[in-house]
Structure formats: structure tokens, C-alpha cells
Amino acid sequence: MAITLAVTSLCLAVGCATGEDDLEAEETQEEAAQMPEIQTGVDEKATGYQCACAAGEEMQAGLCYPKCRSGYVGEGPICWETCASGFTDTGFFCHRNSHVTSTNTSKCPWYNKCGLGSSCSTCPSGYKNDGCTCRRDAYIYAQPSYGRGVGKVPSCNSY
């Protein structure tokens, strides 16, 4: 056990001999460095075509989709409702973190500084009063969505 631990420590500290797998990885990296760079953004002037969608439609990924209703954002064939203020869009869900803050205890008597059992301590709107602290729980809800059909090929004109 002690010998295995010593050998492992030595290999980690000094490094092990290069094997065939290590050489293959280096060759692959060299080949990747020699590959030509391919541009992904296509310039309309380079293609000789100008494509557009009909009125009331928007282009995404080369296809035309009906524009989403107000308050929704299109992602391909789906319109997703924008998350409420204070929430983070995490894909299919809207998420709000929990938060704890101190209560306003300025109206509480000296013998009940946290206002336990009375209403002298106050919290901001949307928070629960736990005495000396105010708490807003984490909340996650499914992001409302609706389908807007399959995309249509845009009309393209050469120029």
C-alpha cells in the first residue's frame, strides 16, 4: 500500500513517461491547427441572393415563422413567454432565488426586539415575516409557450 502510494505520488509530482495515446493526442492537435478556417456567417453580397420573409414573419435559422404575440420571444417553432420581472429565464423555466433580509423593528419595544407574537416588525411586500428576518422563498414556474408551426422557406431574389 505504501509503495503504491509512493509511486502514485511520484508520477503525479514528476509526470509519467509518454505513451502512444499521448503522441496521438499531440498529432491530432497539430492536425487541427492546420485545418482551414470556415466562416459560418454568410454575407448576402457573397451569395448573390437576398432572402426575406413576408410581412408579419421573422427569419430564424433560415426559415420564416409568424411573429410571436406581445410578451413572447420566438425560438424556432415555439414562442416562449418572457419571464416576469425579477425572474431568470433558465430555458423551459423561470426561476427566482430565495432572499433573506432583516425586518424593520423600529416600532418594537425593547423587550420584544424581533416583534415575535406582535405586529411591530414589518417586511417588504412579497416577504414573509419570521420575526427578526424577512424571507422570500425561491420560486420556479414552467415558462408558458405556444407553437407557431413549421418554418417556411423565405422568398429569395438574385441581384
Contact map, one row per residue, 1 for C-alpha under 8 A:
111110000000000000000000000000000000000000000000000000000000000000000000000000000000000000000000000000000000000000000000000000000000000000000000000000000000000
111111000000000000000000000000000000000000000000000000000000000000000000000000000000000000000000000000000000000000000000000000000000000000000000000000000000000
111111100000000000000000000000000000000000000000000000000000000000000000000000000000000000000000000000000000000000000000000000000000000000000000000000000000000
111111110000000000000000000000000000000000000000000000000000000000000000000000000000000000000000000000000000000000000000000000000000000000000000000000000000000
111111111000000000000000000000000000000000000000000000000000000000000000000000000000000000000000000000000000000000000000000000000000000000000000000000000000000
011111111100000000000000000000000000000000000000000000000000000000000000000000000000000000000000000000000000000000000000000000000000000000000000000000000000000
001111111110000000000000000000000000000000000000000000000000000000000000000000000000000000000000000000000000000000000000000000000000000000000000000000000000000
000111111111000000000000000000000000000000000000000000000000000000000000000000000000000000000000000000000000000000000000000000000000000000000000000000000000000
000011111111100000000000000000000000000000000000000000000000000000000000000000000000000000000000000000000000000000000000000000000000000000000000000000000000000
000001111111111000000000000000000000000000000000000000000000000000000000000000000000000000000000000000000000000000000000000000000000000000000000000000000000000
000000111111111100000000000000000000000000000000000000000000000000000000000000000000000000000000000000000000000000000000000000000000000000000000000000000000000
000000011111111100000000000000000000000000000000000000000000000000000000000000000000000000000000000000000000000000000000000000000000000000000000000000000000000
000000001111111000000000000000000000000000000000000000000000000000000000000000000000000000000000000000000000000000000000000000000000000000000000000000000000000
000000000111111100000000000000000000000000000000000000000000000000000000000000000000000000000000000000000000000000000000000000000000000000000000000000000000000
000000000111111110000000000000000000000000000000000000000000000000000000000000000000000000000000000000000000000000000000000000000000000000000000000000000000000
000000000011011111000000000000000000000000000000000000000000000000000000000000000000000000000000000000000000000000000000000000000000000000000000000000000000000
000000000000001111100000000000000000000000000000000000000000000000000000000000000000000000000000000000000000000000000000000000000000000000000000000000000000000
000000000000000111110110000000000000000000000000000000000000000000000000000000000000000000000000000000000000000000000000000000000000000000000000000000000000000
000000000000000011111110000000000000000000000000000000000000000000000000000000000000000000000000000000000000000000000000000000000000000000000000000000000000000
000000000000000001111111000000000000000000000000000000000000000000000000000000000000000000000000000000000000000000000000000000000000000000000000000000000000000
000000000000000000111111100000000000000000000000000000000000000000000000000000000000000000000000000000000000000000000000000000000000000000000000000000000000000
000000000000000001111111110000000000000000000000000000000000000000000000000000000000000000000000000000000000000000000000000000000000000000000000000000000000000
000000000000000001111111111000000000000000000000000000000000000000000000000000000000000000000000000000000000000000000000000000000000000000000000000000000000000
000000000000000000011111111100000000000000000000000000000000000000000000000000000000000000000000000000000000000000000000000000000000000000000000000000000000000
000000000000000000001111111110000000000000000000000000000000000000000000000000000000000000000000000000000000000000000000000000000000000000000000000000000000000
000000000000000000000111111111000000000000000000000000000000000000000000000000000000000000000000000000000000000000000000000000000000000000000000000000000000000
000000000000000000000011111111100000000000000000000000000000000000000000000000000000000000000000000000000000000000000000000000000000000000000000000000000000000
000000000000000000000001111111110000000000000000000000000000000000000000000000000000000000000000000000000000000000000000000000000000000000000000000000000000000
000000000000000000000000111111111000000000000000000000000000000000000000000000000000000000000000000000000000000000000000000000000000000000000000000000000000000
000000000000000000000000011111111100000000000000000000000000000000000000000000000000000000000000000000000000000000000000000000000000000000000000000000000000000
000000000000000000000000001111111110000000000000000000000000000000000000000000000000000000000000000000000000000000000000000000000000000000000000000000000000000
000000000000000000000000000111111110000000000000000000000000000000000000000000000000000000000000000000000000000000000000000000000000000000000000000000000000000
000000000000000000000000000011111110000000000000000000000000000000000000000000000000000000000000000000000000000000000000000000000000000000000000000000000000000
000000000000000000000000000001111111000000000000000000000000000000000000000000000000000000000000000000000000000000000000000000000000000000000000000000000000000
000000000000000000000000000000111111100000000000000000000000000000000000000000000000000000000000000000000000000000000000000000000000000000000000000000000000000
000000000000000000000000000000000111110000000000000000000000000000000000000000000000000000000000000000000000000000000000000000000000000000000000000000000000000
000000000000000000000000000000000011111000000000000000000000000000000000000000000000000000000000000000000000000000000000000000000000000000000000000000000000000
000000000000000000000000000000000001111100000000000000000000000000000000000000000000000000000000000000000000000000000000000000000000000000000000000000000000000
000000000000000000000000000000000000111111000000000000000000000000000000000000000000000000000000000000000000000000000000000000000000000000000000000000000000000
000000000000000000000000000000000000011111000000000000000000000000000000000000000000000000000000000000000000000000000000000000000000000000000000000000000000000
000000000000000000000000000000000000001111100000000000000000000000000000000000000000000000000000000000000000000000000000000000000000000000000000000000000000000
000000000000000000000000000000000000001111110110000000000000000000000000000000000000000000000000000000000000000000000000000000000000000000000000000000000000000
000000000000000000000000000000000000000011111110000000000000000000000000000000000000000000000000000000000000000000000000000000000000000000000000000000000000000
000000000000000000000000000000000000000001111111110000000000000000000000000000000000000000000000000000000000000000000000000000000000000000000000000000000000000
000000000000000000000000000000000000000000111111100000000000000000000000000000000000000000000000000000000000000000000000000000000000000000000000000000000000000
000000000000000000000000000000000000000001111111000000000000000000000000000000000000000000000000000000000000000000000000000000000000000000000000000000000000000
000000000000000000000000000000000000000001111111100000000000000000000000000000000000000000000000000000000000000000000000000000000000000000000000000000000000000
000000000000000000000000000000000000000000011111110000000000000000000000000000000000000000000000000000000000000000000000000000000000000000000000000000000000011
000000000000000000000000000000000000000000011011111000000000000000000000000000000000000000000000000000000000000000000000000000000000000000000000000000000001111
000000000000000000000000000000000000000000010001111100000000000000000000000000000000000000000000000000000000000000000000000000000000000000000000000000000001111
000000000000000000000000000000000000000000000000111110000000000000000000000000000000000000000000000000000000000000000000000000000000000000000000000000000111100
000000000000000000000000000000000000000000000000011111000010000000000000000000000000000000000000000000000000000000000000000000000000000000000000000000000111000
000000000000000000000000000000000000000000000000001111101110000100000000000000000000000000000000000000000000000000000000000000000000000000000000000000000110000
000000000000000000000000000000000000000000000000000111111000000100000000000000000000000000000000000000000000000000000000000000000000000000000000000000000100000
000000000000000000000000000000000000000000000000000011111000000000000000000000000000000000000000000000000000000000000000000000000000000000000000000000000000000
000000000000000000000000000000000000000000000000000001111100000001100000000000000000000000000000000000000000000000000000000000000000000000000000000000000000000
000000000000000000000000000000000000000000000000000011111110000111100000000000000000000000000000000000000000000000000000000000000000000000000000000000000000000
000000000000000000000000000000000000000000000000000010011111000111100000000000000000000000000000000000000000000000000000000000000000000000000000000000000000000
000000000000000000000000000000000000000000000000000110001111111110000000000000000000000000000000000000000000000000000000000000000000000000000000000000000100000
000000000000000000000000000000000000000000000000000000000111111110000000001100000000000000000000000000000000000000000000000000000000000000000000000000000000000
000000000000000000000000000000000000000000000000000000000011111000000000000100000000000000000000000000000000000000000000000000000000000000000000000000000000000
000000000000000000000000000000000000000000000000000000000011111100000000000000000000000000000000000000000000000000000000000000000000000000000000000000001100000
000000000000000000000000000000000000000000000000000000000011111110000000000000000000000000000000000000000000000000000000000000000000000000000000000000111100000
000000000000000000000000000000000000000000000000000011001111011111000000000000000000000000000000000000000000000000000000000000000000000000000000000000111100000
000000000000000000000000000000000000000000000000000000001111001111100000000110000000000000000000000000000000000000000000000000000000000000000000000111110000000
000000000000000000000000000000000000000000000000000000011100000111110000000000000000000000000000000000000000000000000000000000000000000000000000000100000000000
000000000000000000000000000000000000000000000000000000011100000011111000010000000000000000000000000000000000000000000000000000000000000000000000000000000000000
000000000000000000000000000000000000000000000000000000000000000001111101110000100000000000000000000000000000000000000000000000000000000000000000000100000000000
000000000000000000000000000000000000000000000000000000000000000000111111000000000000000000000000000000000000000000000000000000000000000000000000000000000000000
000000000000000000000000000000000000000000000000000000000000000000011111000000000000000000000000000000000000000000000000000000000000000000000000000000000000000
000000000000000000000000000000000000000000000000000000000000000000001111100000001100000000000000000000000000000000000000000000000000000000000000000000000000000
000000000000000000000000000000000000000000000000000000000000000000011111110000111100000000000000000000000000000000000000000000000000000000000000100000000000000
000000000000000000000000000000000000000000000000000000000000000000010011111000111100000000000000000000000000000000000000000000000000000000000000000000000000000
000000000000000000000000000000000000000000000000000000000000000000110001111111110000000000000000000000000000000000000000000000000000000000000000000000000000000
000000000000000000000000000000000000000000000000000000000001000000000000111111110000000000000000000000000000000000000000000000000000000000000000000000000000000
000000000000000000000000000000000000000000000000000000000001100010000000011111100000000000000000000000000000000000000000000000000000000000000000000000100000000
000000000000000000000000000000000000000000000000000000000000000010000000011111100000000000000000000000000000000000000000000000000000000000000000001111100000000
000000000000000000000000000000000000000000000000000000000000000000000000011111110000000000000000000000000000000000000000000000000000000000000000111110000000000
000000000000000000000000000000000000000000000000000000000000000000010001111111111000000000000000000000000000000000000000000000000000000000000000111100000000000
000000000000000000000000000000000000000000000000000000000000000000000001111001111100000000000000000000000000000000000000000000000000000000000011110000000000000
000000000000000000000000000000000000000000000000000000000000000000000011100000111110000000000000000000000000000000000000000000000000000000000011100000000000000
000000000000000000000000000000000000000000000000000000000000000000000011100000011111000010000000000000000000000000000000000000000000000000000010000000000000000
000000000000000000000000000000000000000000000000000000000000000000000000000000001111101110000100000000000000000000000000000000000000000000000010000000000000000
000000000000000000000000000000000000000000000000000000000000000000000000000000000111111000000100000000000000000000000000000000000000000000000000000000000000000
000000000000000000000000000000000000000000000000000000000000000000000000000000000011111000000000000000000000000000000000000000000000000000000000000000000000000
000000000000000000000000000000000000000000000000000000000000000000000000000000000001111100000001000000000000000000000000000000000000000000000000000000000000000
000000000000000000000000000000000000000000000000000000000000000000000000000000000011111110000111000000000000000000000000000000000000000000000000000000000000000
000000000000000000000000000000000000000000000000000000000000000000000000000000000010011111000111000000000000000000000000000000000000000000000000000000000000000
000000000000000000000000000000000000000000000000000000000000000000000000000000000110001111111110000000000000000000000000000000000000000000000000000000000000000
000000000000000000000000000000000000000000000000000000000000000000000000000000000000000111111110000000000000000000000000000000000000000000000000000000000000000
000000000000000000000000000000000000000000000000000000000000000000000000000000000000000011111100000000000000000000000000000000000000000000000010000000000000000
000000000000000000000000000000000000000000000000000000000000000000000000000000000000000011111100000000000000000000000000000000000000000000000110000000000000000
000000000000000000000000000000000000000000000000000000000000000000000000000000000000000011111110000000000000000000000000000000000000000000011110000000000000000
000000000000000000000000000000000000000000000000000000000000000000000000000000000011001111111111000000000000000000000000000000000000000000011110000000000000000
000000000000000000000000000000000000000000000000000000000000000000000000000000000000001111001111100000000000000000000000000000000000000001111000000000000000000
000000000000000000000000000000000000000000000000000000000000000000000000000000000000011100000111110000000000000000000000000000000000000001110000000000000000000
000000000000000000000000000000000000000000000000000000000000000000000000000000000000000000000011111000000000000000000000000000000000000011100000000000000000000
000000000000000000000000000000000000000000000000000000000000000000000000000000000000000000000001111100000000000000000000000000000000001111100000000000000000000
000000000000000000000000000000000000000000000000000000000000000000000000000000000000000000000000111110000000000000000000000000000000001111000000000000000000000
000000000000000000000000000000000000000000000000000000000000000000000000000000000000000000000000011111000000000000000000000000000000111100000000000000000000000
000000000000000000000000000000000000000000000000000000000000000000000000000000000000000000000000001111100000000000000000000000000000111000000000000000000000000
000000000000000000000000000000000000000000000000000000000000000000000000000000000000000000000000000111110000000000000000000000000001110000000000000000000000000
000000000000000000000000000000000000000000000000000000000000000000000000000000000000000000000000000011111000000001000000111000001011110000000000000000000000000
000000000000000000000000000000000000000000000000000000000000000000000000000000000000000000000000000001111110000000000000111000000000000000000000000000000000000
000000000000000000000000000000000000000000000000000000000000000000000000000000000000000000000000000000111111000011100001110000000001000000000000000000000000000
000000000000000000000000000000000000000000000000000000000000000000000000000000000000000000000000000000011111000000000001100000000000000000000000000000000000000
000000000000000000000000000000000000000000000000000000000000000000000000000000000000000000000000000000011111100000000001100000000000000000000000000000000000000
000000000000000000000000000000000000000000000000000000000000000000000000000000000000000000000000000000001111110111100001100000000000000000000000000000000000000
000000000000000000000000000000000000000000000000000000000000000000000000000000000000000000000000000000000011111110100000000000000000000000000000000000000000000
000000000000000000000000000000000000000000000000000000000000000000000000000000000000000000000000000000000001111110000000000000000000000000000000000000000000000
000000000000000000000000000000000000000000000000000000000000000000000000000000000000000000000000000000000000111110000000000000000000000000000000000000000000000
000000000000000000000000000000000000000000000000000000000000000000000000000000000000000000000000000000000001111111110000000000000000000000000000000000000000000
000000000000000000000000000000000000000000000000000000000000000000000000000000000000000000000000000000001001111111100000000000000001000000000000000000000000000
000000000000000000000000000000000000000000000000000000000000000000000000000000000000000000000000000000101001000111110000100000000011000000000000000000000000000
000000000000000000000000000000000000000000000000000000000000000000000000000000000000000000000000000000001001100111111111100000000011000000000000000000000000000
000000000000000000000000000000000000000000000000000000000000000000000000000000000000000000000000000000000000000101111110000000000010000000000000000000000000000
000000000000000000000000000000000000000000000000000000000000000000000000000000000000000000000000000000000000000000111110000000000000000000000000000000000000000
000000000000000000000000000000000000000000000000000000000000000000000000000000000000000000000000000000000000000000111111100000000000000000000000000000000000000
000000000000000000000000000000000000000000000000000000000000000000000000000000000000000000000000000000000000000000111111110000000000000000000000000000000000000
000000000000000000000000000000000000000000000000000000000000000000000000000000000000000000000000000000001111000000100111110000000000000000000000000000000000000
000000000000000000000000000000000000000000000000000000000000000000000000000000000000000000000000000000111111000001100111111000001011000000000000000000000000000
000000000000000000000000000000000000000000000000000000000000000000000000000000000000000000000000000000111000000000000011111100001000000000000000000000000000000
000000000000000000000000000000000000000000000000000000000000000000000000000000000000000000000000000000110000000000000000111110111000010000000000000000000000000
000000000000000000000000000000000000000000000000000000000000000000000000000000000000000000000000000000000000000000000000011111100000010000000000000000000000000
000000000000000000000000000000000000000000000000000000000000000000000000000000000000000000000000000000000000000000000000001111100000000000000000000000000000000
000000000000000000000000000000000000000000000000000000000000000000000000000000000000000000000000000000000000000000000000000111110000000100000000000000000000000
000000000000000000000000000000000000000000000000000000000000000000000000000000000000000000000000000000000000000000000000001111111000011100000000000000000000000
000000000000000000000000000000000000000000000000000000000000000000000000000000000000000000000000000000000000000000000000001001111100011100000000000000000000000
000000000000000000000000000000000000000000000000000000000000000000000000000000000000000000000000000000100000000000000000111000111111111000000000000000000000000
000000000000000000000000000000000000000000000000000000000000000000000000000000000000000000000000000000000000000000000000000000011111111000000000000000000000000
000000000000000000000000000000000000000000000000000000000000000000000000000000000000000000000000000000100000000001110000100000001111110000000000000000000000000
000000000000000000000000000000000000000000000000000000000000000000000000000000000000000000000000000001101000000011100000100000001111110000000000000000000000000
000000000000000000000000000000000000000000000000000000000000000000000000000000000000000000000000000111100000000000000000000000001111111000000000000000000000000
000000000000000000000000000000000000000000000000000000000000000000000000000000000000000000000000000111100000000000000000001100111111111100000000000000000000000
000000000000000000000000000000000000000000000000000000000000000000000000000000000000000000000000011110000000000000000000000000111100111110000000000000000000000
000000000000000000000000000000000000000000000000000000000000000000000000000000000000000000000000011100000000000000000000000001110000011111000000000000000000000
000000000000000000000000000000000000000000000000000000000000000000000000000000000000000000000000111000000000000000000000000000000000001111100000000000000000000
000000000000000000000000000000000000000000000000000000000000000000000000000000000000000000000011111000000000000000000000000000000000000111110000000000000000000
000000000000000000000000000000000000000000000000000000000000000000000000000000000000000000000011110000000000000000000000000000000000000011111000000000000000000
000000000000000000000000000000000000000000000000000000000000000000000000000000000000000000001111000000000000000000000000000000000000000001111100000000000000000
000000000000000000000000000000000000000000000000000000000000000000000000000000000000000000001110000000000000000000000000000000000000000000111110000000000000000
000000000000000000000000000000000000000000000000000000000000000000000000000000000000000000011100000000000000000000000000000000000000000000011111000000000000000
000000000000000000000000000000000000000000000000000000000000000000000000000000011110000000111100000000000000000000000000000000000000000000001111100000000000000
000000000000000000000000000000000000000000000000000000000000000000000000000000011000000000000000000000000000000000000000000000000000000000000111110000000000000
000000000000000000000000000000000000000000000000000000000000000000000001000001111000000000000000000000000000000000000000000000000000000000000011111000000000000
000000000000000000000000000000000000000000000000000000000000000000000000000001110000000000000000000000000000000000000000000000000000000000000001111100000000000
000000000000000000000000000000000000000000000000000000000000000000000000000011100000000000000000000000000000000000000000000000000000000000000000111110000000000
000000000000000000000000000000000000000000000000000000000000000011010000000011100000000000000000000000000000000000000000000000000000000000000000011111000000000
000000000000000000000000000000000000000000000000000000000000000010000000000011000000000000000000000000000000000000000000000000000000000000000000001111100000000
000000000000000000000000000000000000000000000000000000000000000010000000000010000000000000000000000000000000000000000000000000000000000000000000000111110000000
000000000000000000000000000000000000000000000000000000000000001110000000000110000000000000000000000000000000000000000000000000000000000000000000000011111000000
000000000000000000000000000000000000000000000000000000000000001110000000000000000000000000000000000000000000000000000000000000000000000000000000000001111100000
000000000000000000000000000000000000000000000000000000000000011100000000000000000000000000000000000000000000000000000000000000000000000000000000000000111110000
000000000000000000000000000000000000000000000000001111000010011100000000000000000000000000000000000000000000000000000000000000000000000000000000000000011111000
000000000000000000000000000000000000000000000000001110000000000000000000000000000000000000000000000000000000000000000000000000000000000000000000000000001111100
000000000000000000000000000000000000000000000000111100000000000000000000000000000000000000000000000000000000000000000000000000000000000000000000000000000111110
000000000000000000000000000000000000000000000000111000000000000000000000000000000000000000000000000000000000000000000000000000000000000000000000000000000011111
000000000000000000000000000000000000000000000001110000000000000000000000000000000000000000000000000000000000000000000000000000000000000000000000000000000001111
000000000000000000000000000000000000000000000001110000000000000000000000000000000000000000000000000000000000000000000000000000000000000000000000000000000000111
